[in-house]
Structures are given as C-alpha cells and as structure tokens.
Amino acid sequence: MVNLSSRNKRVIKKSVSYFFLVLFSAFFLFPLVVMVLRSFFTTEESIAIGAGLIPDTWNWDSYAQALDSEFLKYLGNTVIVLAANIIGQPLTAAMAAYAFTKVKFSGRKIVFTAAMCTIMLPSILTMIPVYKIFVDLGWTNSLLPITVPAFFGGGFLNIFLMMQFIRGLPKEMDEAAVIDGAKTIHLMFYITYPLIFPVIALVAIQSFFFAWNDFMGPLMYITDEDLFTLPVGIYNKFFTALTPLESMPNVQMATGVLILIPPMIVFMLFQKQLVEGVTLTGLKA
C-alpha cells in the first residue's frame, strides 16, 4: 500500500511537471507558430482586418519573394561578417588568454586589471569613442568596423573565460613538452588549444549568434545599402514602407522564417559543444 502510494505520488509529480512544461513550451512557441502560418498568407489576407490564423490557401510565393536579390546580397555580407567573427574571436581570445596565463611579461597584472575593468563598462558608454576611432581611420561605410575588431579577442569576457579554463590544465604537460624542445607556439597550438576546445567552440558559437543578430553595429557604421547585413537590410527593406500593402507582412513573416533556419541548424548541430562548453566553463570559474 505504501509502495503504491509513493508510486502514485511520483506519477502525479511527473504529470504536473510535464503539464507545466508543455504549457510554457506552447506559450513561447506560439509566436513562432503564428509567424510560420502567416508566412503562407497572401498579401491581401495578411493586411485584412480579422484575418484568422490558418490561411485560406497555402501561398508559397511569399518565400519566393523573400529570397530575392536583395536578400541574397545581404546574406553574402552577413556571411563575410560571420566568417571574420567565428574565426577571429576564438583564435585571438585563446592567444590572449594563453599569454595572460602562461607567459610572464612585465606589467602583466596592470594590463590584466585594466582589461578586467572594461567588462564593467556598459557598451553604450564606449559607442561614441569607438565610432570616432573608426571615423578617423576612414573605416565607416565598410565592413571593417564589424569584422576587424573580431581579431582582437571579441571582448575581454571571452579571454577571461578561456583563462579560467587554461588555469585548470596540469602544468606537467607543458614541462614535459619543454624538456622535449617545444617552443611557446607549439605549447599553445598543439597542447593547450586541443585541451580547451570546448570553450573555444563555445566562443565560436556565441560569436555566430552575436554576428548573425547584430543590428546596432551595421546600423552605426554602414550607410551604403550594398553593404547592409541581414538585420539592417531587412529593416530597411520592409519597415520603411509607406503603406501596409508595400510592407508585405506575409513576406516579412517568410523572411523571418528563413532567417531563423541557420541559427536553429547551428544550435542543433553544436548543442552538445555548447552545453559542454557552458558547463565546463562554469566549473572552472
């Protein structure tokens, strides 16, 4: 009787847990479902007052209109920015983290303390000085302001996370490699980097999501429509329309679905590395 009662309690507990999980999942997925369904509306249906959730006829022309030459042009610019950030941020952050952790140089503590202070600065505070620097360099209205900074670590937080991970590695491996004649460059690329791959993957994935969704950077530095990335290009394309008919809400929804596909694919392919990187980094920190 006691066993039956305890089993019933477990069943009830799981049932309640699943109920709330399904409820919250439905709540958060509802806007996504609406976006997908409305992407199959015709333009007239999408601007009609009192339009339902299910389209009268499934219209695939919205996706053909969304995948026009402008979208492909913006996508090409975004791919360039993504490549720079995915390669540059993990590589240079790992190099800086290795230097702070393993290499002894004069003023290391002062530089580290000054760099740590930058984490506490809100981005809005540095926006104008950074913009002035790029204006003086003549980099505005190009992709340089949103690609070149990626090769400087992508922010000290990435460097700090990698430092915490490197500090947990056994020193005996480096000592043994040095005895065998390994130089600093060999220690960094052939011993340290393979061991900190989870956190490198974490930084790379985070860099992808940040660059893919970045709106403020391209908006600040770029005025040439041919250099727009997807977020700014789509905003310029749809949200500057004068009438609801010109804004084409159904095409907007189809564009949203298309933009959502790459991050979903990246998350599904690298979910294990993302979770592992977050878990191990948290343990090291």
Secondary structure, 3 states (H helix, E strand, C coil): CHHHHHHHHHHHHHHHHHHHHHHHHHHHHHHHHHHHHHCCCCHHHHHCCCCCCCCCCCCCHHHHHHCCHHHHHHHHHHHHHHHHHHHHHHHHHHHHHHHHHHCCCCCHHHHHHHHHHHHCCCHHHHHHHHHHHHHHHCCCCCCHHHCHHHHHCCCHHHHHHHHHHHHCCCHHHHHHHHHCCCCHHHHHHHHHHHHCHHHHHHHHHHHHHHHHHCCHHHHHHCCCHHHCCHHHHHHHHHCCCCCHHHHCHHHHHHHHHHHHHHHHHHHHHCHHHHHHHHHHHHHHC
